[in-house]
Amino acid sequence: MKQCIKLILIGLLLFLSFQAQSQSVKTFKPKVLFDAQHLVITQISENAFTHVSYLQTNDFGNVPCNGLIIKNGNEVVVFDTPTNDVSSTSLIEWVNETLHSKIIAIIPTHFHDDCLGGLKAFHDNHIPSFANNATIQLATSNNTVIPQNGFKDSLILNMGNTMAIAKFIGEGHTKDNVVGYFPSENILFGGCLIKELEATKGYLGDANVAAWSNTVKLVKKEFPNIKLVVPGHGAVGGSKLLDYTIDLFKIK
């Protein structure tokens, strides 16, 4: 009987701990920590930060582009570079000087400039880069800076006492797009595969529109505990961003 009560109490404590952790992620008030003309860094949870840089385009003007910084202990993983080397250098210096941490990996989530336009700065600072094999092939074809290390379907990087996950789940915005996941805080970096609420379809020049909706459905299935979603452009939100993207690209 005593053993049964003990097990019940342990289960209750674990449940309350999980609830507290989930609540802290949900109710965290974002705060801007670095604000320059070329780069903005905002803390969105205890150990996660968005970085926003800008890309001048012919069709959409000067576009703000999101990336994600995640931290555990004194180690950091970055999803997507800022759009150029100047902004990337600022990000690297900020991580070193403000977070007092080491960037152990940069992961471009697809081959466009809003994901790897500042990759050279990371390489110059001896930060290893990792990307989907298809991203490496496309970067090579486009004569851009090439990520150093490839993976086929998924990548798990240990950082401190947790991990960062990058996974190819299917085609959508591009045929190589991967998503990033930070399981300790249930944060998804959807990149350009995921749209902010009320967004249009955007640039479709390299897209697989027919596959897009189903790919996002598979993302929901793969990561059912998502609390925060960071799209490639626009405002951070919850799982509603996934539902919105699914509906936006649904074949009518």
C-alpha positions in Angstrom: 0.0 0.0 0.0 2.8 2.4 1.0 4.6 1.6 -2.3 1.4 2.4 -4.3 1.0 5.7 -2.5 4.6 6.5 -3.2 4.2 5.8 -6.9 1.1 8.0 -7.1 2.9 10.9 -5.4 5.9 10.6 -7.8 3.5 10.5 -10.8 1.7 13.6 -9.4 5.0 15.5 -8.9 6.2 14.7 -12.5 2.8 15.8 -13.9 3.0 19.1 -12.0 6.6 19.6 -13.1 5.6 19.1 -16.7 2.6 21.4 -16.4 4.8 24.1 -14.9 7.4 23.8 -17.7 4.7 24.0 -20.3 3.1 27.0 -18.7 6.4 28.9 -18.5 7.0 28.5 -22.2 3.4 29.5 -23.0 3.3 32.6 -20.8 6.9 33.9 -21.4 6.7 37.6 -22.4 9.0 38.1 -25.4 11.6 40.8 -24.9 14.0 42.4 -27.4 17.6 42.0 -26.3 19.5 43.4 -29.4 18.1 45.9 -31.8 20.2 47.2 -34.7 19.2 48.3 -38.2 20.4 45.0 -39.7 19.6 42.6 -36.9 17.0 42.2 -34.1 17.3 39.4 -31.4 14.2 38.7 -29.2 14.0 36.2 -26.4 10.9 34.1 -26.8 11.4 31.6 -24.0 13.9 30.8 -21.2 16.4 29.4 -23.7 15.3 30.4 -27.1 15.7 33.6 -29.2 14.6 34.6 -32.6 16.9 36.6 -34.8 15.5 38.8 -37.6 17.5 40.2 -40.5 16.5 41.7 -43.8 16.6 40.7 -47.4 16.0 43.1 -50.3 13.8 41.4 -53.0 12.4 42.4 -56.3 8.9 41.2 -55.7 8.3 41.6 -51.9 10.6 44.6 -51.0 12.8 44.5 -47.9 11.7 41.3 -46.2 12.3 40.5 -42.5 13.6 36.9 -42.2 13.5 34.8 -39.1 16.0 32.4 -37.6 16.2 30.7 -34.2 18.9 30.6 -31.5 18.6 27.8 -28.9 20.7 27.5 -25.8 21.5 24.9 -23.1 24.2 25.4 -20.6 26.9 27.3 -22.5 26.2 25.7 -25.9 24.1 27.2 -28.7 22.6 25.9 -31.9 21.4 28.4 -34.6 18.8 27.6 -37.2 19.3 29.7 -40.4 21.9 32.4 -40.8 21.0 36.0 -41.0 20.8 37.2 -44.6 24.4 38.4 -44.9 27.8 38.1 -43.3 27.6 41.5 -41.5 24.4 40.5 -39.6 25.8 37.0 -39.0 29.0 38.5 -37.4 26.8 40.6 -35.1 24.8 37.5 -34.1 28.0 35.5 -33.4 29.5 38.3 -31.3 26.2 38.7 -29.4 26.1 35.0 -28.5 29.7 35.1 -27.3 29.5 38.3 -25.4 25.9 38.4 -24.0 25.1 34.7 -23.6 28.7 33.8 -22.9 28.1 30.7 -25.0 29.7 28.8 -27.8 27.8 28.2 -31.1 28.3 24.5 -31.8 26.4 24.4 -35.0 24.6 26.5 -37.7 21.8 24.7 -39.6 20.4 26.3 -42.7 16.9 24.9 -43.3 17.0 25.3 -47.1 19.1 26.7 -49.8 17.7 30.3 -50.2 19.7 33.4 -49.1 17.3 34.0 -46.1 18.7 30.7 -44.7 22.4 30.7 -45.6 23.2 34.1 -46.9 25.5 34.8 -43.9 27.1 31.3 -43.8 30.6 32.5 -44.6 30.8 34.4 -41.4 30.0 31.3 -39.4 32.7 29.3 -41.3 35.2 32.2 -40.7 34.5 31.8 -37.0 35.1 28.1 -37.2 31.5 27.2 -36.5 30.5 23.9 -38.2 27.5 23.9 -40.5 25.0 21.1 -41.1 22.4 20.8 -43.8 20.1 18.4 -45.6 22.1 16.7 -48.4 19.7 18.2 -50.9 20.5 21.7 -49.5 24.1 21.1 -50.1 23.5 20.0 -53.7 21.3 23.0 -54.4 23.8 25.4 -52.8 26.5 23.9 -55.0 24.4 24.4 -58.1 23.7 28.0 -57.2 27.4 28.8 -56.5 26.6 30.0 -52.9 28.6 29.1 -49.8 28.2 25.4 -49.2 27.3 23.8 -45.8 30.1 21.6 -44.6 28.3 18.6 -43.2 25.3 16.8 -44.8 22.5 14.6 -43.4 19.9 12.5 -45.3 16.7 12.6 -43.2 17.4 13.9 -39.7 20.1 15.2 -37.5 20.3 15.2 -33.7 22.9 17.4 -32.0 23.6 17.1 -28.3 23.8 20.5 -26.6 24.3 20.6 -22.8 21.9 18.1 -21.3 19.4 18.4 -24.1 19.4 18.3 -27.9 18.5 20.1 -31.2 16.7 18.2 -33.9 16.6 19.0 -37.6 14.4 16.8 -39.8 13.3 16.6 -43.4 9.6 15.6 -43.4 8.6 16.5 -46.9 8.7 19.0 -49.7 6.8 22.3 -49.5 8.5 25.7 -49.9 11.4 23.9 -51.5 12.3 20.3 -52.1 15.0 20.5 -49.4 13.3 22.3 -46.6 13.8 20.9 -43.1 12.3 22.0 -39.8 14.1 22.4 -36.5 12.8 21.3 -33.1 13.9 22.1 -29.5 12.3 19.4 -27.5 13.1 20.7 -24.0 10.9 23.7 -24.7 8.7 22.2 -27.4 9.6 25.0 -29.9 9.4 24.3 -33.6 11.4 26.3 -36.1 9.3 25.9 -39.2 11.3 28.1 -41.5 9.7 29.0 -44.8 7.7 25.8 -44.7 5.4 27.5 -42.1 3.4 30.7 -42.7 2.5 33.3 -40.2 -1.2 33.8 -39.7 -2.9 35.8 -42.5 0.2 35.4 -44.7 -0.1 34.9 -48.5 1.6 32.0 -50.2 4.7 34.1 -51.0 7.4 33.0 -53.3 6.6 29.7 -55.1 9.5 29.5 -57.6 11.1 26.5 -56.0 8.0 25.1 -54.3 6.1 21.8 -54.4 2.7 23.3 -53.8 0.9 20.0 -54.2 2.9 18.4 -51.4 3.0 21.4 -49.0 -0.2 20.9 -47.0 0.4 17.2 -46.4 4.0 17.9 -45.3 2.8 20.2 -42.6 0.3 17.6 -41.5 3.2 15.3 -41.0 5.1 17.9 -39.1 2.1 18.1 -36.6 2.1 14.3 -36.3 5.9 14.2 -35.8 5.9 16.8 -33.1 2.6 16.7 -31.3 3.6 18.7 -28.2 4.5 22.0 -30.0 4.1 25.1 -27.8 5.7 27.8 -30.0 6.1 27.9 -33.8 8.7 30.2 -35.5 7.8 30.8 -39.2 10.4 31.8 -41.7 8.8 35.3 -41.9 6.5 37.1 -39.5 5.1 36.7 -36.0 5.8 33.7 -33.7 2.7 31.8 -32.7 1.4 28.4 -31.7 0.1 25.4 -33.5 -2.5 27.5 -35.3 0.3 28.5 -37.7 0.5 24.9 -38.8 -3.3 24.7 -39.3 -3.3 27.9 -41.2 -0.5 26.7 -43.5 -2.2 23.4 -44.1 -5.4 25.2 -45.1 -3.6 27.8 -47.2 -2.0 25.1 -49.4 -4.8 22.6 -49.3 -5.7 21.3 -52.8 -9.3 22.5 -53.4 
